[in-house]
Amino acid sequence: MQALSTIFIILLHNLGLSKYRDTKCNFLFGLTGGTVDLIIGGGCFIDMTAVRAQELKEIASML
């Protein structure tokens, strides 16, 4: 039962982080109005997703 509650907490946390990531990175897509926004916004999605993937790997190794 403990494993299910841990997974549920991780899922809820991940949903919150996904919303935060989307809001932050979509803001960066339109920050200056120039073409560099595509690189900045895209980089934001890549960087934040990579960080979260590493965090999930670390959590999985502890379970």
C-alpha positions in Angstrom: 0.0 0.0 0.0 2.9 2.3 0.8 4.2 1.9 -2.8 0.8 3.0 -4.2 0.7 6.2 -2.1 4.3 7.0 -3.1 3.4 6.6 -6.8 0.3 8.7 -6.3 2.3 11.5 -4.7 4.9 11.4 -7.5 2.2 11.6 -10.1 0.5 14.6 -8.5 3.9 16.3 -8.1 4.7 15.6 -11.7 1.4 17.1 -12.9 2.2 20.3 -11.0 5.7 20.4 -12.4 4.4 19.9 -15.9 2.0 22.8 -15.5 4.7 25.0 -14.1 7.1 24.0 -16.9 4.5 24.6 -19.6 3.6 28.1 -18.2 7.3 29.1 -17.8 8.5 27.9 -21.1 5.5 29.1 -23.1 6.1 32.6 -21.6 9.7 32.4 -22.9 8.5 31.5 -26.4 7.0 35.0 -26.6 9.4 37.0 -24.4 11.1 39.3 -27.0 8.9 38.7 -30.1 12.0 37.6 -32.0 13.1 34.3 -33.6 15.5 33.7 -30.7 12.4 33.0 -28.5 12.0 29.7 -30.3 15.5 28.6 -29.2 15.0 30.0 -25.6 11.5 28.4 -25.2 12.6 25.1 -26.7 15.7 25.0 -24.6 13.5 25.6 -21.5 11.4 22.6 -22.3 14.4 20.4 -22.9 16.3 21.5 -19.8 13.4 21.3 -17.4 12.4 17.9 -18.8 15.9 16.6 -18.5 16.2 17.7 -14.8 12.9 16.1 -14.0 13.9 12.8 -15.7 17.0 12.7 -13.6 15.0 13.3 -10.5 12.7 10.5 -11.3 15.6 8.2 -11.9 17.0 9.0 -8.5 13.6 8.4 -6.9 13.2 5.1 -8.7 16.5 3.9 -7.4 15.4 4.6 -3.9 12.2 2.5 -4.2 
